[in-house]
């Protein structure tokens, strides 16, 4: 890492902190390939950066990618593991991708993350990183090198402050959204008021849905572990999401895993847990079964939606028919359901 003066076409010279990918302090997985770093398996590359003053900066990443199944690698930029933005690396030669960031004073972990690593047949989707540059906005001082120890101290303080603000906001939201006034009238056996009566009230249910995915249902090795999972789930939640990821749910055409879902549905009904099915269609690899040889046809998509929703109608209340149709740049998979399905 070094502080350098850089100038790209169309930009004036600015002081930028340069992070060479193959020498970055944060490299989870990957390997050097020529003058670039081949990032593997949804890993990340980056460094610890000190910002003296609050304000705007930009992160410029020089990278290129390789296609697989017609999809370019997706790169995300994260500050302290919180994603700022994701973008496809849509070039087979080095190209600059610039992301705006805004930080307060302190040391931060700044990384570029490979979001959609995949191999299919002879094709292998890869993300190749050259350099990352942290450029100050107008009137801002240049960023400086930080270190992991300083970042951990700063991160702990930020986390504690964020937790305090989050809890304070949650308490206020509870008072506003999850509580209401109630009038309790206590009478004797003749219907007359009983002013001296002692009353004990215990809430046993509520309308606010609080839940989690239930993907580990019967997924442990022992009966004791599975029983403990179910008991804790029932104690904590009144809402569950059960999975329908097409690639794994129907590995062989015409043989969906209804048996496993039937058990989840029956158990949730017995424990007054409301259900959501997720997702029926998704442009990601997880939403495309291997036997289709690519994107499932509109006819197959519509057939799947109708069969599953009809099967669990009245038992699964909520549906994620199409997952991430707008904000993630994947293959469009929403054509057959638009303005057609009415359940």
Residue pairs with C-beta under 8 A, 6 or more apart in sequence:
1 17
1 18
1 19
1 20
1 23
1 24
1 25
1 47
1 145
2 17
2 18
3 15
3 16
3 17
3 18
3 142
3 144
4 15
4 16
4 18
5 13
5 14
5 15
5 16
6 13
6 14
6 16
6 18
6 133
6 135
7 13
7 14
8 60
8 96
14 135
14 136
15 135
15 136
15 142
16 60
16 133
16 134
16 135
16 136
16 142
17 49
17 133
17 134
17 142
17 143
17 144
17 145
18 131
18 132
18 133
19 46
19 47
19 131
19 132
19 133
19 134
20 130
20 131
21 27
21 36
21 37
21 39
21 45
21 129
21 130
21 131
21 132
22 32
22 35
22 36
22 37
24 37
24 45
24 46
24 47
24 132
25 46
25 47
25 48
25 147
25 148
26 44
26 45
26 46
26 47
26 48
26 109
26 111
27 37
27 43
27 44
27 45
28 43
28 44
28 45
29 39
29 40
29 41
29 43
30 37
30 38
30 39
30 40
30 43
30 45
31 37
31 38
31 40
32 38
33 128
35 130
36 64
36 94
36 128
36 129
36 130
37 45
37 128
37 129
37 130
38 126
38 127
38 128
39 45
39 112
39 114
39 126
39 127
39 128
39 129
40 114
40 117
40 126
41 114
41 117
42 113
42 114
42 115
42 116
42 117
43 113
43 114
44 78
44 111
44 112
44 113
44 114
45 111
45 112
45 129
45 132
46 78
46 109
46 110
46 111
46 112
46 132
47 109
47 110
47 132
47 145
47 146
48 107
48 108
48 109
48 110
48 145
48 146
48 147
48 148
48 150
48 151
49 107
49 108
49 109
49 110
49 134
49 143
49 144
49 145
49 146
50 106
50 107
50 143
50 144
50 145
50 146
50 150
51 57
51 103
51 104
51 105
51 106
51 107
51 108
51 143
52 105
52 141
52 144
53 105
53 140
53 141
54 102
54 103
54 104
54 105
55 102
55 103
55 136
55 137
55 139
55 140
56 100
56 101
56 102
56 137
56 138
56 140
57 100
57 101
57 102
57 103
57 134
57 135
57 136
57 137
57 140
57 143
58 98
58 99
58 100
58 101
58 134
58 135
58 137
59 77
59 98
59 99
59 101
59 110
59 112
59 132
59 133
59 134
59 135
60 96
60 97
60 98
60 99
60 132
60 133
60 135
61 75
61 77
61 96
61 97
61 98
61 99
61 112
61 129
61 131
61 132
61 133
62 94
62 95
62 96
62 97
62 129
62 130
62 131
62 132
63 75
63 89
63 94
63 95
63 97
63 112
63 127
63 128
63 129
63 130
64 89
64 91
64 92
64 93
64 94
64 95
64 128
65 72
65 73
65 88
65 89
65 90
65 91
65 92
65 125
65 126
65 127
65 128
66 73
66 92
66 123
66 124
66 125
66 126
66 128
67 92
67 123
67 125
68 118
68 119
68 120
68 123
68 124
68 125
69 118
69 120
69 123
69 125
69 285
69 294
70 294
70 331
71 88
71 116
71 118
71 125
71 330
71 331
72 88
72 89
72 90
72 125
73 88
73 89
73 114
73 115
73 116
73 117
73 125
73 126
73 127
74 86
74 87
74 88
74 89
74 114
74 115
74 116
74 328
74 329
75 86
75 87
75 88
75 89
75 97
75 112
75 113
75 114
75 115
75 127
76 83
76 84
76 85
76 86
76 87
76 112
76 113
76 115
77 83
77 84
77 85
77 86
77 99
77 101
77 110
77 111
77 112
77 113
78 84
78 109
78 110
78 111
78 112
78 113
79 101
79 103
79 108
79 109
79 110
80 108
80 109
80 155
80 158
81 109
81 111
83 113
84 99
84 100
84 101
85 99
85 100
86 115
86 328
86 329
87 97
87 99
87 329
88 329
89 95
89 97
89 127
94 130
101 110
106 154
106 158
107 146
107 147
107 150
107 151
107 153
107 154
108 146
108 151
108 154
109 151
109 155
110 132
110 134
112 129
112 132
114 127
116 125
116 284
116 285
117 125
117 126
117 127
118 125
118 285
119 125
120 285
134 143
136 142
136 143
178 206
178 208
184 199
184 201
185 193
186 193
186 194
186 197
186 199
187 193
187 194
188 194
188 197
205 238
205 272
206 238
209 238
209 239
209 274
210 236
210 237
210 238
210 239
211 237
211 238
211 239
211 240
211 241
211 273
211 274
212 233
212 236
212 237
212 239
212 240
212 241
213 240
213 241
213 242
213 243
213 278
214 233
214 240
214 241
214 242
214 264
214 268
215 242
215 243
216 229
217 226
217 229
217 230
217 242
217 260
217 263
217 264
217 267
218 226
218 260
218 263
219 226
219 229
220 226
220 229
230 267
233 240
233 273
234 271
234 273
237 273
238 272
238 273
238 274
239 273
239 274
239 275
239 276
240 264
240 268
240 273
240 274
240 275
240 276
241 275
241 276
241 277
241 278
242 261
242 264
242 265
242 268
242 275
242 276
242 277
242 278
242 316
243 249
243 278
244 261
244 277
244 278
244 279
244 280
244 308
245 279
245 282
245 286
245 287
246 280
246 281
246 282
246 286
246 287
246 288
246 289
246 296
246 304
247 285
247 286
247 287
247 288
247 289
247 290
248 286
249 256
249 257
250 256
250 257
250 289
250 304
251 289
251 290
251 291
252 291
253 289
253 291
256 307
256 308
258 311
261 312
264 275
265 275
265 312
265 315
265 316
267 273
268 274
268 275
269 315
274 317
274 318
275 315
275 316
275 317
275 318
276 316
276 317
276 318
276 319
276 320
277 308
277 309
277 312
277 316
277 318
277 319
277 320
278 319
278 320
278 323
279 287
279 320
279 321
279 322
279 323
280 304
280 305
280 308
280 309
280 319
280 320
280 321
280 322
281 287
281 301
281 304
281 305
281 321
281 322
281 323
281 333
281 334
281 337
282 288
282 322
282 323
282 324
282 330
282 333
283 295
283 324
283 325
283 328
283 330
283 331
283 332
283 333
284 323
284 324
284 328
284 330
287 323
287 333
288 294
288 295
288 296
288 331
288 333
289 296
292 300
295 331
295 333
296 304
296 333
298 335
298 336
299 336
301 333
301 335
301 336
301 337
302 336
302 337
302 340
305 321
305 336
305 337
305 341
306 341
309 316
309 319
309 341
309 343
313 343
319 343
321 337
321 341
322 333
322 334
322 337
324 330
325 332
325 333
325 334
